[in-house]
Amino acid sequence: MVELLKVSVGPFVFTARFELEKAPETCRIFKTFLPFTNQTIHSRWSGEAVWVPLGDFQFGAGFENHTCHPSRGDILLYPGGHSETELLFAYGSSSFASKMGSLAGNHFLTVVEGREQLEEMGRRVLWRGAQPIRFEAL
């Protein structure tokens, strides 16, 4: 079963697919937080990506389907450990990292509609600063 989310970043709207088979626990837990609203800022160390810092928030999932090299349109959840809990949304070339070094995050969402807006979304966050981000069920 395919389940989709609407992901809004500032004025940009994307449709993302849950990676249910590859990251079932991360998907299950994230669904309990919907709708999820926060702010996204440009990543400092990860290249062409924006991130949502979540501090010491205990998400409750371990590592699954984790990667340091997300593809364009992949959304990862880093459940915490060496760095703070966070979401990472790759809009281009990215290598997930923090001041502690490389990180691996759970790839649990993939953008399936709106990919043509990814680069413009990333530029907006880079040059205009923090943007609201919202995840909601379709």
N, CA, C and O atoms as CSV, one atom per row, in Angstrom:
chain,resi,resn,atom,element,x,y,z
A,1,MET,N,N,0.844,-1.178,0.000
A,1,MET,CA,C,0.000,0.000,0.000
A,1,MET,C,C,0.892,1.245,0.000
A,1,MET,O,O,1.802,1.368,0.820
A,2,VAL,N,N,0.620,2.157,-0.922
A,2,VAL,CA,C,1.373,3.408,-1.003
A,2,VAL,C,C,0.645,4.454,-0.177
A,2,VAL,O,O,-0.565,4.637,-0.309
A,3,GLU,N,N,1.387,5.129,0.665
A,3,GLU,CA,C,0.815,6.213,1.445
A,3,GLU,C,C,1.591,7.468,1.137
A,3,GLU,O,O,2.821,7.457,1.087
A,4,LEU,N,N,0.862,8.558,0.930
A,4,LEU,CA,C,1.460,9.814,0.517
A,4,LEU,C,C,1.248,10.907,1.547
A,4,LEU,O,O,0.282,10.899,2.310
A,5,LEU,N,N,2.180,11.845,1.544
A,5,LEU,CA,C,2.111,13.023,2.395
A,5,LEU,C,C,2.212,14.268,1.536
A,5,LEU,O,O,2.839,14.256,0.477
A,6,LYS,N,N,1.600,15.325,1.992
A,6,LYS,CA,C,1.820,16.649,1.431
A,6,LYS,C,C,2.899,17.285,2.300
A,6,LYS,O,O,2.770,17.353,3.523
A,7,VAL,N,N,3.970,17.753,1.647
A,7,VAL,CA,C,5.070,18.413,2.355
A,7,VAL,C,C,5.163,19.823,1.804
A,7,VAL,O,O,5.420,20.013,0.615
A,8,SER,N,N,4.956,20.807,2.656
A,8,SER,CA,C,5.018,22.217,2.253
A,8,SER,C,C,6.240,22.856,2.895
A,8,SER,O,O,6.475,22.712,4.095
A,9,VAL,N,N,7.016,23.566,2.075
A,9,VAL,CA,C,8.169,24.330,2.560
A,9,VAL,C,C,7.994,25.735,2.017
A,9,VAL,O,O,8.141,25.963,0.816
A,10,GLY,N,N,7.674,26.699,2.912
A,10,GLY,CA,C,7.356,28.037,2.426
A,10,GLY,C,C,6.240,27.905,1.399
A,10,GLY,O,O,5.230,27.260,1.679
A,11,PRO,N,N,6.399,28.514,0.183
A,11,PRO,CA,C,5.351,28.453,-0.830
A,11,PRO,C,C,5.384,27.185,-1.694
A,11,PRO,O,O,4.542,27.023,-2.577
A,12,PHE,N,N,6.333,26.295,-1.452
A,12,PHE,CA,C,6.504,25.107,-2.289
A,12,PHE,C,C,5.746,23.920,-1.707
A,12,PHE,O,O,5.758,23.691,-0.498
A,13,VAL,N,N,5.089,23.172,-2.583
A,13,VAL,CA,C,4.311,22.012,-2.148
A,13,VAL,C,C,4.808,20.784,-2.895
A,13,VAL,O,O,4.957,20.800,-4.117
A,14,PHE,N,N,5.060,19.727,-2.146
A,14,PHE,CA,C,5.560,18.469,-2.683
A,14,PHE,C,C,4.646,17.337,-2.223
A,14,PHE,O,O,3.967,17.452,-1.203
A,15,THR,N,N,4.633,16.260,-2.974
A,15,THR,CA,C,3.999,15.023,-2.535
A,15,THR,C,C,5.129,14.029,-2.296
A,15,THR,O,O,5.998,13.842,-3.147
A,16,ALA,N,N,5.105,13.396,-1.131
A,16,ALA,CA,C,6.144,12.434,-0.777
A,16,ALA,C,C,5.502,11.091,-0.443
A,16,ALA,O,O,4.400,11.020,0.102
A,17,ARG,N,N,6.226,10.036,-0.787
A,17,ARG,CA,C,5.779,8.669,-0.526
A,17,ARG,C,C,6.532,8.113,0.677
A,17,ARG,O,O,7.756,8.222,0.758
A,18,PHE,N,N,5.800,7.523,1.602
A,18,PHE,CA,C,6.436,6.812,2.712
A,18,PHE,C,C,7.176,5.594,2.171
A,18,PHE,O,O,6.670,4.906,1.284
A,19,GLU,N,N,8.360,5.326,2.693
A,19,GLU,CA,C,9.140,4.132,2.357
A,19,GLU,C,C,8.771,3.042,3.361
A,19,GLU,O,O,9.573,2.667,4.217
A,20,LEU,N,N,7.536,2.541,3.238
A,20,LEU,CA,C,6.967,1.617,4.222
A,20,LEU,C,C,7.718,0.291,4.329
A,20,LEU,O,O,7.864,-0.243,5.428
A,21,GLU,N,N,8.188,-0.238,3.228
A,21,GLU,CA,C,8.881,-1.527,3.277
A,21,GLU,C,C,10.300,-1.391,3.804
A,21,GLU,O,O,10.809,-2.297,4.464
A,22,LYS,N,N,10.935,-0.271,3.519
A,22,LYS,CA,C,12.347,-0.102,3.883
A,22,LYS,C,C,12.539,0.519,5.266
A,22,LYS,O,O,13.546,0.264,5.926
A,23,ALA,N,N,11.585,1.327,5.703
A,23,ALA,CA,C,11.700,2.003,7.007
A,23,ALA,C,C,10.354,1.959,7.728
A,23,ALA,O,O,9.794,3.008,8.045
A,24,PRO,N,N,9.830,0.771,7.991
A,24,PRO,CA,C,8.480,0.662,8.556
A,24,PRO,C,C,8.302,1.305,9.928
A,24,PRO,O,O,7.275,1.933,10.182
A,25,GLU,N,N,9.272,1.160,10.805
A,25,GLU,CA,C,9.140,1.715,12.162
A,25,GLU,C,C,9.203,3.240,12.141
A,25,GLU,O,O,8.426,3.902,12.830
A,26,THR,N,N,10.120,3.800,11.356
A,26,THR,CA,C,10.228,5.256,11.241
A,26,THR,C,C,8.932,5.824,10.670
A,26,THR,O,O,8.423,6.826,11.172
A,27,CYS,N,N,8.395,5.197,9.630
A,27,CYS,CA,C,7.142,5.658,9.022
A,27,CYS,C,C,5.997,5.581,10.027
A,27,CYS,O,O,5.221,6.526,10.170
A,28,ARG,N,N,5.896,4.449,10.722
A,28,ARG,CA,C,4.810,4.267,11.692
A,28,ARG,C,C,4.844,5.349,12.767
A,28,ARG,O,O,3.815,5.944,13.087
A,29,ILE,N,N,6.012,5.598,13.315
A,29,ILE,CA,C,6.124,6.594,14.384
A,29,ILE,C,C,5.878,7.998,13.841
A,29,ILE,O,O,5.168,8.779,14.475
A,30,PHE,N,N,6.449,8.343,12.678
A,30,PHE,CA,C,6.267,9.688,12.136
A,30,PHE,C,C,4.794,9.990,11.893
A,30,PHE,O,O,4.350,11.118,12.109
A,31,LYS,N,N,4.035,8.999,11.448
A,31,LYS,CA,C,2.596,9.192,11.202
A,31,LYS,C,C,1.861,9.650,12.461
A,31,LYS,O,O,0.874,10.381,12.368
A,32,THR,N,N,2.333,9.227,13.637
A,32,THR,CA,C,1.657,9.610,14.881
A,32,THR,C,C,1.822,11.095,15.191
A,32,THR,O,O,1.101,11.633,16.032
A,33,PHE,N,N,2.762,11.764,14.524
A,33,PHE,CA,C,3.005,13.184,14.761
A,33,PHE,C,C,2.299,14.085,13.747
A,33,PHE,O,O,2.389,15.309,13.840
A,34,LEU,N,N,1.601,13.491,12.784
A,34,LEU,CA,C,0.953,14.295,11.734
A,34,LEU,C,C,-0.291,14.986,12.242
A,34,LEU,O,O,-1.015,14.404,13.050
A,35,PRO,N,N,-0.571,16.186,11.811
A,35,PRO,CA,C,0.321,17.004,10.987
A,35,PRO,C,C,1.498,17.503,11.821
A,35,PRO,O,O,1.354,17.819,13.003
A,36,PHE,N,N,2.661,17.566,11.180
A,36,PHE,CA,C,3.900,17.989,11.835
A,36,PHE,C,C,4.336,19.310,11.221
A,36,PHE,O,O,4.520,19.405,10.008
A,37,THR,N,N,4.501,20.320,12.049
A,37,THR,CA,C,4.879,21.655,11.583
A,37,THR,C,C,6.106,22.122,12.355
A,37,THR,O,O,6.219,21.901,13.561
A,38,ASN,N,N,7.032,22.777,11.634
A,38,ASN,CA,C,8.246,23.278,12.253
A,38,ASN,C,C,8.847,24.326,11.327
A,38,ASN,O,O,8.157,24.859,10.458
A,39,GLN,N,N,10.128,24.622,11.510
A,39,GLN,CA,C,10.889,25.522,10.640
A,39,GLN,C,C,12.027,24.732,10.036
A,39,GLN,O,O,12.591,23.851,10.684
A,40,THR,N,N,12.369,25.043,8.795
A,40,THR,CA,C,13.525,24.423,8.180
A,40,THR,C,C,14.553,25.496,7.866
A,40,THR,O,O,14.209,26.609,7.470
A,41,ILE,N,N,15.817,25.145,8.049
A,41,ILE,CA,C,16.926,26.050,7.741
A,41,ILE,C,C,17.882,25.311,6.818
A,41,ILE,O,O,17.788,24.094,6.661
A,42,HIS,N,N,18.797,26.046,6.212
A,42,HIS,CA,C,19.741,25.389,5.316
A,42,HIS,C,C,20.742,24.589,6.124
A,42,HIS,O,O,21.183,25.016,7.192
A,43,SER,N,N,21.098,23.422,5.605
A,43,SER,CA,C,22.068,22.580,6.315
A,43,SER,C,C,23.428,23.252,6.288
A,43,SER,O,O,23.777,23.928,5.320
A,44,ARG,N,N,24.181,23.070,7.334
A,44,ARG,CA,C,25.498,23.702,7.428
A,44,ARG,C,C,26.583,22.851,6.808
A,44,ARG,O,O,27.510,23.375,6.191
A,45,TRP,N,N,26.478,21.560,6.963
A,45,TRP,CA,C,27.561,20.676,6.553
A,45,TRP,C,C,27.154,19.684,5.470
A,45,TRP,O,O,28.016,18.996,4.923
A,46,SER,N,N,25.900,19.592,5.153
A,46,SER,CA,C,25.412,18.491,4.323
A,46,SER,C,C,25.228,18.811,2.849
A,46,SER,O,O,24.673,17.995,2.114
A,47,GLY,N,N,25.671,19.956,2.402
A,47,GLY,CA,C,25.539,20.277,0.980
A,47,GLY,C,C,24.176,20.829,0.645
A,47,GLY,O,O,23.642,21.667,1.370
A,48,GLU,N,N,23.604,20.355,-0.468
A,48,GLU,CA,C,22.337,20.882,-0.967
A,48,GLU,C,C,21.174,20.194,-0.266
A,48,GLU,O,O,20.539,19.289,-0.807
A,49,ALA,N,N,20.918,20.650,0.946
A,49,ALA,CA,C,19.862,20.085,1.778
A,49,ALA,C,C,19.400,21.132,2.781
A,49,ALA,O,O,20.139,22.051,3.132
A,50,VAL,N,N,18.164,20.970,3.231
A,50,VAL,CA,C,17.637,21.776,4.325
A,50,VAL,C,C,17.357,20.814,5.472
A,50,VAL,O,O,17.171,19.615,5.265
A,51,TRP,N,N,17.331,21.359,6.685
A,51,TRP,CA,C,17.121,20.480,7.825
A,51,TRP,C,C,16.221,21.105,8.860
A,51,TRP,O,O,16.054,22.323,8.925
A,52,VAL,N,N,15.642,20.231,9.672
A,52,VAL,CA,C,14.780,20.630,10.782
A,52,VAL,C,C,15.445,20.112,12.049
A,52,VAL,O,O,15.363,18.919,12.343
A,53,PRO,N,N,16.110,21.001,12.812
A,53,PRO,CA,C,16.728,20.551,14.061
A,53,PRO,C,C,15.660,20.253,15.110
A,53,PRO,O,O,14.740,21.045,15.313
A,54,LEU,N,N,15.789,19.104,15.775
A,54,LEU,CA,C,14.804,18.686,16.773
A,54,LEU,C,C,15.415,18.506,18.158
A,54,LEU,O,O,14.762,17.987,19.063
A,55,GLY,N,N,16.665,18.933,18.329
A,55,GLY,CA,C,17.297,18.925,19.643
A,55,GLY,C,C,17.371,17.546,20.263
A,55,GLY,O,O,17.776,16.582,19.614
A,56,ASP,N,N,16.977,17.458,21.525
A,56,ASP,CA,C,17.054,16.207,22.286
A,56,ASP,C,C,15.796,15.360,22.161
A,56,ASP,O,O,15.626,14.396,22.907
A,57,PHE,N,N,14.907,15.708,21.222
A,57,PHE,CA,C,13.664,14.972,21.054
A,57,PHE,C,C,13.948,13.488,20.854
A,57,PHE,O,O,14.761,13.115,20.008
A,58,GLN,N,N,13.290,12.660,21.619
A,58,GLN,CA,C,13.441,11.206,21.518
A,58,GLN,C,C,12.366,10.668,20.583
A,58,GLN,O,O,11.206,10.534,20.974
A,59,PHE,N,N,12.750,10.362,19.356
A,59,PHE,CA,C,11.800,9.937,18.336
A,59,PHE,C,C,11.280,8.531,18.590
A,59,PHE,O,O,10.107,8.250,18.346
A,60,GLY,N,N,12.137,7.652,19.075
A,60,GLY,CA,C,11.691,6.306,19.419
A,60,GLY,C,C,11.995,5.233,18.389
A,60,GLY,O,O,11.650,4.072,18.608
A,61,ALA,N,N,12.626,5.576,17.278
A,61,ALA,CA,C,13.006,4.575,16.272
A,61,ALA,C,C,14.517,4.455,16.248
A,61,ALA,O,O,15.238,5.420,16.503
A,62,GLY,N,N,14.979,3.268,15.940
A,62,GLY,CA,C,16.409,3.058,15.740
A,62,GLY,C,C,16.746,3.289,14.275
A,62,GLY,O,O,15.966,3.889,13.535
A,63,PHE,N,N,17.900,2.812,13.867
A,63,PHE,CA,C,18.318,2.989,12.486
A,63,PHE,C,C,17.707,1.920,11.596
A,63,PHE,O,O,17.708,0.736,11.935
A,64,GLU,N,N,17.183,2.353,10.447
A,64,GLU,CA,C,16.682,1.453,9.415
A,64,GLU,C,C,16.726,2.205,8.089
A,64,GLU,O,O,16.418,3.396,8.036
A,65,ASN,N,N,17.099,1.528,7.045
A,65,ASN,CA,C,17.224,2.142,5.717
A,65,ASN,C,C,18.045,3.428,5.784
A,65,ASN,O,O,17.720,4.414,5.123
A,66,HIS,N,N,19.098,3.414,6.577
A,66,HIS,CA,C,19.873,4.625,6.818
A,66,HIS,C,C,20.964,4.813,5.767
A,66,HIS,O,O,21.509,3.853,5.222
A,67,THR,N,N,21.259,6.083,5.505
A,67,THR,CA,C,22.246,6.444,4.505
A,67,THR,C,C,22.919,7.755,4.873
A,67,THR,O,O,22.333,8.595,5.557
A,68,CYS,N,N,24.144,7.921,4.420
A,68,CYS,CA,C,24.865,9.191,4.548
A,68,CYS,C,C,24.751,10.005,3.267
A,68,CYS,O,O,25.102,11.185,3.241
A,69,HIS,N,N,24.254,9.370,2.195
A,69,HIS,CA,C,24.239,10.001,0.872
A,69,HIS,C,C,22.837,9.992,0.281
A,69,HIS,O,O,22.553,9.209,-0.625
A,70,PRO,N,N,21.951,10.862,0.789
A,70,PRO,CA,C,20.595,10.894,0.248
A,70,PRO,C,C,20.585,11.403,-1.194
A,70,PRO,O,O,21.419,12.217,-1.590
A,71,SER,N,N,19.638,10.912,-1.952
A,71,SER,CA,C,19.424,11.389,-3.308
A,71,SER,C,C,18.494,12.607,-3.278
A,71,SER,O,O,17.806,12.867,-2.290
A,72,ARG,N,N,18.498,13.327,-4.370
A,72,ARG,CA,C,17.631,14.498,-4.527
A,72,ARG,C,C,16.172,14.082,-4.284
A,72,ARG,O,O,15.656,13.182,-4.947
A,73,GLY,N,N,15.523,14.746,-3.332
A,73,GLY,CA,C,14.134,14.438,-3.006
A,73,GLY,C,C,13.955,13.444,-1.879
A,73,GLY,O,O,12.820,13.129,-1.521
A,74,ASP,N,N,15.044,12.936,-1.304
A,74,ASP,CA,C,14.952,12.031,-0.157
A,74,ASP,C,C,14.829,12.843,1.130
A,74,ASP,O,O,15.452,13.895,1.277
A,75,ILE,N,N,14.026,12.346,2.048
A,75,ILE,CA,C,13.875,12.960,3.371
A,75,ILE,C,C,14.297,11.909,4.391
A,75,ILE,O,O,13.787,10.788,4.406
A,76,LEU,N,N,15.242,12.302,5.243
A,76,LEU,CA,C,15.806,11.401,6.249
A,76,LEU,C,C,15.428,11.863,7.644
A,76,LEU,O,O,15.189,13.047,7.883
A,77,LEU,N,N,15.380,10.909,8.556
A,77,LEU,CA,C,15.259,11.221,9.972
A,77,LEU,C,C,16.490,10.662,10.661
A,77,LEU,O,O,16.767,9.465,10.591
A,78,TYR,N,N,17.230,11.548,11.333
A,78,TYR,CA,C,18.344,11.106,12.166
A,78,TYR,C,C,17.798,11.011,13.584
A,78,TYR,O,O,17.434,12.029,14.174
A,79,PRO,N,N,17.734,9.779,14.151
A,79,PRO,CA,C,17.083,9.610,15.448
A,79,PRO,C,C,17.897,10.061,16.658
A,79,PRO,O,O,17.465,9.871,17.795
A,80,GLY,N,N,19.059,10.652,16.433
A,80,GLY,CA,C,19.870,11.140,17.543
A,80,GLY,C,C,21.009,10.187,17.857
A,80,GLY,O,O,21.070,9.066,17.352
A,81,GLY,N,N,21.910,10.664,18.704
A,81,GLY,CA,C,23.071,9.872,19.088
A,81,GLY,C,C,24.306,10.732,19.101
A,81,GLY,O,O,24.613,11.353,20.118
A,82,HIS,N,N,25.028,10.785,17.987
A,82,HIS,CA,C,26.244,11.599,17.895
A,82,HIS,C,C,25.932,13.073,17.705
A,82,HIS,O,O,26.768,13.928,17.995
A,83,SER,N,N,24.763,13.368,17.231
A,83,SER,CA,C,24.312,14.735,16.996
A,83,SER,C,C,22.853,14.799,17.424
A,83,SER,O,O,22.286,13.799,17.864
A,84,GLU,N,N,22.252,15.964,17.296
A,84,GLU,CA,C,20.861,16.092,17.718
A,84,GLU,C,C,19.914,15.388,16.750
A,84,GLU,O,O,20.276,15.126,15.603
A,85,THR,N,N,18.721,15.090,17.207
A,85,THR,CA,C,17.680,14.529,16.358
A,85,THR,C,C,17.323,15.570,15.303
A,85,THR,O,O,17.229,16.759,15.607
A,86,GLU,N,N,17.122,15.121,14.052
A,86,GLU,CA,C,16.829,16.075,12.988
A,86,GLU,C,C,16.228,15.388,11.777
A,86,GLU,O,O,16.338,14.175,11.602
A,87,LEU,N,N,15.591,16.199,10.948
A,87,LEU,CA,C,15.146,15.782,9.628
A,87,LEU,C,C,16.052,16.446,8.611
A,87,LEU,O,O,16.461,17.591,8.801
A,88,LEU,N,N,16.371,15.745,7.534
A,88,LEU,CA,C,17.182,16.295,6.452
A,88,LEU,C,C,16.423,16.078,5.151
A,88,LEU,O,O,15.972,14.967,4.872
A,89,PHE,N,N,16.279,17.134,4.351
A,89,PHE,CA,C,15.540,17.112,3.086
A,89,PHE,C,C,16.528,17.518,1.993
A,89,PHE,O,O,16.860,18.695,1.861
A,90,ALA,N,N,17.000,16.537,1.206
A,90,ALA,CA,C,17.983,16.802,0.159
A,90,ALA,C,C,17.299,17.378,-1.077
A,90,ALA,O,O,16.322,16.818,-1.575
A,91,TYR,N,N,17.818,18.499,-1.566
A,91,TYR,CA,C,17.282,19.080,-2.803
A,91,TYR,C,C,18.293,18.969,-3.942
A,91,TYR,O,O,17.982,19.340,-5.074
A,92,GLY,N,N,19.471,18.476,-3.672
A,92,GLY,CA,C,20.523,18.301,-4.675
A,92,GLY,C,C,21.583,17.380,-4.119
A,92,GLY,O,O,21.278,16.468,-3.351
A,93,SER,N,N,22.829,17.613,-4.501
A,93,SER,CA,C,23.951,16.790,-4.030
A,93,SER,C,C,24.135,16.978,-2.529
A,93,SER,O,O,24.273,18.102,-2.044
A,94,SER,N,N,24.134,15.880,-1.810
A,94,SER,CA,C,24.203,15.973,-0.355
A,94,SER,C,C,25.007,14.811,0.222
A,94,SER,O,O,24.964,13.686,-0.275
A,95,SER,N,N,25.735,15.122,1.279
A,95,SER,CA,C,26.436,14.129,2.075
A,95,SER,C,C,26.133,14.477,3.523
A,95,SER,O,O,26.684,15.440,4.057
A,96,PHE,N,N,25.276,13.713,4.154
A,96,PHE,CA,C,24.742,14.031,5.478
A,96,PHE,C,C,25.860,14.066,6.514
A,96,PHE,O,O,26.588,13.088,6.689
A,97,ALA,N,N,25.990,15.206,7.201
A,97,ALA,CA,C,27.058,15.366,8.185
A,97,ALA,C,C,26.676,16.409,9.232
A,97,ALA,O,O,25.710,17.155,9.075
A,98,SER,N,N,27.459,16.436,10.293
A,98,SER,CA,C,27.311,17.435,11.351
A,98,SER,C,C,28.711,17.837,11.795
A,98,SER,O,O,29.699,17.386,11.217
A,99,LYS,N,N,28.801,18.673,12.806
A,99,LYS,CA,C,30.113,19.039,13.321
A,99,LYS,C,C,30.830,17.828,13.914
A,99,LYS,O,O,32.039,17.874,14.141
A,100,MET,N,N,30.093,16.750,14.164
A,100,MET,CA,C,30.675,15.513,14.690
A,100,MET,C,C,31.190,14.602,13.565
A,100,MET,O,O,31.837,13.592,13.838
A,101,GLY,N,N,30.906,14.954,12.309
A,101,GLY,CA,C,31.315,14.123,11.177
A,101,GLY,C,C,30.113,13.573,10.432
A,101,GLY,O,O,29.005,14.091,10.569
A,102,SER,N,N,30.324,12.527,9.646
A,102,SER,CA,C,29.256,11.925,8.842
A,102,SER,C,C,28.159,11.361,9.733
A,102,SER,O,O,28.421,10.829,10.812
A,103,LEU,N,N,26.922,11.489,9.257
A,103,LEU,CA,C,25.759,10.919,9.932
A,103,LEU,C,C,25.002,10.051,8.942
A,103,LEU,O,O,25.062,10.280,7.734
A,104,ALA,N,N,24.297,9.066,9.447
A,104,ALA,CA,C,23.405,8.254,8.628
A,104,ALA,C,C,21.995,8.454,9.160
A,104,ALA,O,O,21.735,8.256,10.347
A,105,GLY,N,N,21.097,8.842,8.281
A,105,GLY,CA,C,19.705,9.056,8.666
A,105,GLY,C,C,18.798,8.052,7.977
A,105,GLY,O,O,19.135,7.519,6.920
A,106,ASN,N,N,17.651,7.799,8.579
A,106,ASN,CA,C,16.674,6.859,8.036
A,106,ASN,C,C,15.946,7.495,6.859
A,106,ASN,O,O,15.216,8.471,7.034
A,107,HIS,N,N,16.141,6.951,5.668
A,107,HIS,CA,C,15.420,7.430,4.487
A,107,HIS,C,C,14.008,6.856,4.578
A,107,HIS,O,O,13.797,5.665,4.345
A,108,PHE,N,N,13.033,7.723,4.923
A,108,PHE,CA,C,11.671,7.245,5.137
A,108,PHE,C,C,10.638,7.924,4.245
A,108,PHE,O,O,9.486,7.491,4.201
A,109,LEU,N,N,11.030,8.980,3.533
A,109,LEU,CA,C,10.127,9.662,2.598
A,109,LEU,C,C,10.882,9.975,1.315
A,109,LEU,O,O,12.072,10.290,1.346
A,110,THR,N,N,10.184,9.886,0.186
A,110,THR,CA,C,10.751,10.234,-1.112
A,110,THR,C,C,9.774,11.132,-1.848
A,110,THR,O,O,8.601,10.783,-1.987
A,111,VAL,N,N,10.236,12.283,-2.323
A,111,VAL,CA,C,9.386,13.188,-3.094
A,111,VAL,C,C,9.050,12.525,-4.427
A,111,VAL,O,O,9.939,12.089,-5.158
A,112,VAL,N,N,7.750,12.456,-4.734
A,112,VAL,CA,C,7.289,11.850,-5.987
A,112,VAL,C,C,6.601,12.869,-6.898
A,112,VAL,O,O,6.432,12.611,-8.090
A,113,GLU,N,N,6.207,14.014,-6.357
A,113,GLU,CA,C,5.635,15.103,-7.158
A,113,GLU,C,C,6.208,16.418,-6.663
A,113,GLU,O,O,6.360,16.638,-5.462
A,114,GLY,N,N,6.527,17.297,-7.627
A,114,GLY,CA,C,7.070,18.604,-7.283
A,114,GLY,C,C,8.582,18.657,-7.331
A,114,GLY,O,O,9.177,19.650,-6.914
A,115,ARG,N,N,9.218,17.605,-7.834
A,115,ARG,CA,C,10.684,17.543,-7.865
A,115,ARG,C,C,11.294,18.717,-8.620
A,115,ARG,O,O,12.413,19.129,-8.314
A,116,GLU,N,N,10.579,19.261,-9.598
A,116,GLU,CA,C,11.099,20.394,-10.371
A,116,GLU,C,C,11.253,21.654,-9.518
A,116,GLU,O,O,11.913,22.603,-9.940
A,117,GLN,N,N,10.653,21.677,-8.326
A,117,GLN,CA,C,10.743,22.824,-7.419
A,117,GLN,C,C,11.855,22.689,-6.389
A,117,GLN,O,O,12.128,23.638,-5.655
A,118,LEU,N,N,12.503,21.529,-6.319
A,118,LEU,CA,C,13.463,21.273,-5.245
A,118,LEU,C,C,14.594,22.291,-5.199
A,118,LEU,O,O,14.897,22.825,-4.132
A,119,GLU,N,N,15.222,22.567,-6.336
A,119,GLU,CA,C,16.349,23.494,-6.339
A,119,GLU,C,C,15.919,24.901,-5.923
A,119,GLU,O,O,16.619,25.565,-5.158
A,120,GLU,N,N,14.782,25.348,-6.420
A,120,GLU,CA,C,14.289,26.681,-6.058
A,120,GLU,C,C,13.952,26.753,-4.566
A,120,GLU,O,O,14.194,27.774,-3.921
A,121,MET,N,N,13.390,25.664,-4.018
A,121,MET,CA,C,13.100,25.612,-2.582
A,121,MET,C,C,14.393,25.747,-1.786
A,121,MET,O,O,14.458,26.517,-0.827
A,122,GLY,N,N,15.420,25.001,-2.183
A,122,GLY,CA,C,16.700,25.075,-1.483
A,122,GLY,C,C,17.324,26.451,-1.541
A,122,GLY,O,O,17.864,26.936,-0.547
A,123,ARG,N,N,17.252,27.091,-2.714
A,123,ARG,CA,C,17.795,28.456,-2.838
A,123,ARG,C,C,17.042,29.428,-1.947
A,123,ARG,O,O,17.653,30.318,-1.354
A,124,ARG,N,N,15.726,29.277,-1.841
A,124,ARG,CA,C,14.939,30.170,-0.986
A,124,ARG,C,C,15.382,30.051,0.464
A,124,ARG,O,O,15.574,31.060,1.142
A,125,VAL,N,N,15.546,28.825,0.941
A,125,VAL,CA,C,15.961,28.621,2.334
A,125,VAL,C,C,17.377,29.153,2.541
A,125,VAL,O,O,17.663,29.754,3.577
A,126,LEU,N,N,18.267,28.939,1.568
A,126,LEU,CA,C,19.639,29.412,1.685
A,126,LEU,C,C,19.697,30.938,1.741
A,126,LEU,O,O,20.378,31.492,2.604
A,127,TRP,N,N,19.007,31.615,0.850
A,127,TRP,CA,C,19.159,33.069,0.714
A,127,TRP,C,C,18.124,33.890,1.482
A,127,TRP,O,O,18.366,35.064,1.765
A,128,ARG,N,N,16.991,33.307,1.821
A,128,ARG,CA,C,15.963,34.065,2.555
A,128,ARG,C,C,15.799,33.610,3.998
A,128,ARG,O,O,15.064,34.229,4.768
A,129,GLY,N,N,16.476,32.540,4.361
A,129,GLY,CA,C,16.433,32.088,5.745
A,129,GLY,C,C,15.335,31.072,6.020
A,129,GLY,O,O,14.727,30.521,5.102
A,130,ALA,N,N,15.098,30.839,7.301
A,130,ALA,CA,C,14.175,29.807,7.763
A,130,ALA,C,C,12.818,29.921,7.076
A,130,ALA,O,O,12.295,31.015,6.861
A,131,GLN,N,N,12.269,28.760,6.739
A,131,GLN,CA,C,10.951,28.675,6.119
A,131,GLN,C,C,10.096,27.687,6.906
A,131,GLN,O,O,10.608,26.711,7.453
A,132,PRO,N,N,8.800,27.946,6.957
A,132,PRO,CA,C,7.932,26.948,7.623
A,132,PRO,C,C,7.907,25.664,6.812
A,132,PRO,O,O,7.943,25.693,5.581
A,133,ILE,N,N,7.847,24.536,7.514
A,133,ILE,CA,C,7.705,23.235,6.870
A,133,ILE,C,C,6.544,22.525,7.543
A,133,ILE,O,O,6.377,22.589,8.761
A,134,ARG,N,N,5.745,21.847,6.730
A,134,ARG,CA,C,4.565,21.136,7.253
A,134,ARG,C,C,4.424,19.808,6.517
A,134,ARG,O,O,4.503,19.748,5.290
A,135,PHE,N,N,4.217,18.767,7.279
A,135,PHE,CA,C,3.949,17.427,6.753
A,135,PHE,C,C,2.515,17.094,7.148
A,135,PHE,O,O,2.159,17.181,8.323
A,136,GLU,N,N,1.679,16.708,6.158
A,136,GLU,CA,C,0.304,16.344,6.468
A,136,GLU,C,C,-0.170,15.237,5.537
A,136,GLU,O,O,0.286,15.128,4.399
A,137,ALA,N,N,-1.081,14.427,6.029
A,137,ALA,CA,C,-1.614,13.319,5.245
A,137,ALA,C,C,-2.406,13.843,4.063
A,137,ALA,O,O,-3.035,14.898,4.138
A,138,LEU,N,N,-2.367,13.095,2.974
A,138,LEU,CA,C,-3.187,13.416,1.793
A,138,LEU,C,C,-4.463,12.605,1.841
A,138,LEU,O,O,-5.300,12.717,0.945
